[in-house]
């Protein structure tokens, strides 16, 4: 009787150990950091860095929205590209 109880206990313990390792939890989802929005003050249309500068182009209208252009240091600024196209909603 003792031997049978010992074997049953050993089997139960082995089964619990084997099944206990099968637990799975979903990894925590960390939301991405929201981008920082920088609004250029009136008159500040150039932001300078050691590697070059950003120039704010456009006039803020629907036809010509604001957009930033990166100009590397030492480069001659090209002619302004056309403003980004806006999708027409109907």
GULOTOR-758312 format. One record per residue (C-alpha): z, x, y; residue in three letters. Coordinates in nm, 4 decimals. Layout:
// residues N
<site c3="Z" c1="X" c2="Y" residu="ALA"/>
...
***
This chain:
// residues 90
<site c3="0.0000" c1="0.0000" c2="0.0000" residu="UNK"/>
<site c3="0.0903" c1="0.2809" c2="0.2425" residu="UNK"/>
<site c3="-0.2272" c1="0.4612" c2="0.1555" residu="UNK"/>
<site c3="-0.4408" c1="0.1503" c2="0.2188" residu="UNK"/>
<site c3="-0.2686" c1="0.0890" c2="0.5555" residu="UNK"/>
<site c3="-0.3233" c1="0.4520" c2="0.6510" residu="UNK"/>
<site c3="-0.6954" c1="0.4372" c2="0.5645" residu="UNK"/>
<site c3="-0.7401" c1="0.1064" c2="0.7519" residu="UNK"/>
<site c3="-0.5644" c1="0.2498" c2="1.0579" residu="UNK"/>
<site c3="-0.7754" c1="0.5632" c2="1.0402" residu="UNK"/>
<site c3="-1.0970" c1="0.3588" c2="1.0179" residu="UNK"/>
<site c3="-0.9920" c1="0.1356" c2="1.3095" residu="UNK"/>
<site c3="-0.9040" c1="0.4394" c2="1.5200" residu="UNK"/>
<site c3="-1.2360" c1="0.6094" c2="1.4343" residu="UNK"/>
<site c3="-1.4315" c1="0.2949" c2="1.5199" residu="UNK"/>
<site c3="-1.2520" c1="0.2496" c2="1.8514" residu="UNK"/>
<site c3="-1.3135" c1="0.6136" c2="1.9403" residu="UNK"/>
<site c3="-1.6834" c1="0.5935" c2="1.8507" residu="UNK"/>
<site c3="-1.7394" c1="0.2698" c2="2.0426" residu="UNK"/>
<site c3="-1.5272" c1="0.3761" c2="2.3389" residu="UNK"/>
<site c3="-1.7787" c1="0.6451" c2="2.4317" residu="UNK"/>
<site c3="-2.0574" c1="0.3878" c2="2.4671" residu="UNK"/>
<site c3="-1.9292" c1="0.2372" c2="2.7902" residu="UNK"/>
<site c3="-2.1730" c1="0.2564" c2="3.0806" residu="UNK"/>
<site c3="-2.1172" c1="0.1835" c2="3.4472" residu="UNK"/>
<site c3="-2.3871" c1="0.1487" c2="3.7104" residu="UNK"/>
<site c3="-2.3930" c1="0.4356" c2="3.9587" residu="UNK"/>
<site c3="-2.2734" c1="0.3435" c2="4.3046" residu="UNK"/>
<site c3="-2.5566" c1="0.2673" c2="4.5460" residu="UNK"/>
<site c3="-2.5156" c1="0.4517" c2="4.8728" residu="UNK"/>
<site c3="-2.7245" c1="0.3063" c2="5.1544" residu="UNK"/>
<site c3="-2.9419" c1="0.5498" c2="5.3424" residu="UNK"/>
<site c3="-2.8279" c1="0.6471" c2="5.6874" residu="UNK"/>
<site c3="-2.9962" c1="0.4388" c2="5.9524" residu="UNK"/>
<site c3="-3.2241" c1="0.6373" c2="6.1806" residu="UNK"/>
<site c3="-3.0942" c1="0.7232" c2="6.5233" residu="UNK"/>
<site c3="-3.2777" c1="0.5426" c2="6.7987" residu="UNK"/>
<site c3="-3.3327" c1="0.7501" c2="7.1093" residu="UNK"/>
<site c3="-3.4376" c1="0.5713" c2="7.4253" residu="UNK"/>
<site c3="-3.5837" c1="0.7994" c2="7.6867" residu="UNK"/>
<site c3="-3.4342" c1="0.7438" c2="8.0291" residu="UNK"/>
<site c3="-3.6726" c1="0.6549" c2="8.3081" residu="UNK"/>
<site c3="-3.8569" c1="0.9668" c2="8.4169" residu="UNK"/>
<site c3="-3.7575" c1="1.1723" c2="8.1082" residu="UNK"/>
<site c3="-4.0843" c1="1.1925" c2="7.9198" residu="UNK"/>
<site c3="-4.0532" c1="1.5450" c2="7.7738" residu="UNK"/>
<site c3="-3.7913" c1="1.6713" c2="7.5266" residu="UNK"/>
<site c3="-3.8072" c1="2.0489" c2="7.4838" residu="UNK"/>
<site c3="-3.7033" c1="2.2516" c2="7.1761" residu="UNK"/>
<site c3="-3.7432" c1="2.6249" c2="7.1016" residu="UNK"/>
<site c3="-4.0307" c1="2.5478" c2="6.8618" residu="UNK"/>
<site c3="-4.2165" c1="2.3138" c2="7.0976" residu="UNK"/>
<site c3="-4.1704" c1="1.9814" c2="7.2714" residu="UNK"/>
<site c3="-4.2086" c1="1.6061" c2="7.2357" residu="UNK"/>
<site c3="-4.3967" c1="1.4147" c2="7.5033" residu="UNK"/>
<site c3="-4.3620" c1="1.0400" c2="7.5474" residu="UNK"/>
<site c3="-4.7006" c1="0.8811" c2="7.5902" residu="UNK"/>
<site c3="-4.8091" c1="0.5257" c2="7.6638" residu="UNK"/>
<site c3="-4.6902" c1="0.2850" c2="7.9314" residu="UNK"/>
<site c3="-4.4821" c1="0.0481" c2="7.7170" residu="UNK"/>
<site c3="-4.7235" c1="-0.2411" c2="7.7400" residu="UNK"/>
<site c3="-4.8671" c1="-0.4334" c2="7.4464" residu="UNK"/>
<site c3="-5.2009" c1="-0.2610" c2="7.4987" residu="UNK"/>
<site c3="-5.0439" c1="0.0877" c2="7.5190" residu="UNK"/>
<site c3="-4.6989" c1="0.1020" c2="7.3544" residu="UNK"/>
<site c3="-4.4758" c1="0.4081" c2="7.3845" residu="UNK"/>
<site c3="-4.5227" c1="0.6821" c2="7.1244" residu="UNK"/>
<site c3="-4.4038" c1="1.0424" c2="7.0896" residu="UNK"/>
<site c3="-4.6411" c1="1.3378" c2="7.0468" residu="UNK"/>
<site c3="-4.5213" c1="1.6741" c2="6.9084" residu="UNK"/>
<site c3="-4.6740" c1="1.9788" c2="7.0826" residu="UNK"/>
<site c3="-4.5928" c1="2.3160" c2="6.9199" residu="UNK"/>
<site c3="-4.4859" c1="2.6031" c2="7.1457" residu="UNK"/>
<site c3="-4.7784" c1="2.8053" c2="7.2787" residu="UNK"/>
<site c3="-5.0321" c1="2.5359" c2="7.1984" residu="UNK"/>
<site c3="-5.2554" c1="2.3815" c2="7.4596" residu="UNK"/>
<site c3="-5.1869" c1="2.0102" c2="7.4638" residu="UNK"/>
<site c3="-5.4813" c1="1.8150" c2="7.3297" residu="UNK"/>
<site c3="-5.6194" c1="1.5128" c2="7.5037" residu="UNK"/>
<site c3="-5.3957" c1="1.2144" c2="7.4348" residu="UNK"/>
<site c3="-5.4812" c1="1.0371" c2="7.1104" residu="UNK"/>
<site c3="-5.5469" c1="0.6661" c2="7.1255" residu="UNK"/>
<site c3="-5.2310" c1="0.4574" c2="7.1095" residu="UNK"/>
<site c3="-5.1320" c1="0.3177" c2="6.7691" residu="UNK"/>
<site c3="-5.3007" c1="-0.0080" c2="6.6782" residu="UNK"/>
<site c3="-5.0869" c1="-0.3170" c2="6.6543" residu="UNK"/>
<site c3="-5.1434" c1="-0.5741" c2="6.3848" residu="UNK"/>
<site c3="-5.2596" c1="-0.9053" c2="6.5209" residu="UNK"/>
<site c3="-5.0513" c1="-1.2012" c2="6.4035" residu="UNK"/>
<site c3="-5.2135" c1="-1.5401" c2="6.3873" residu="UNK"/>
***
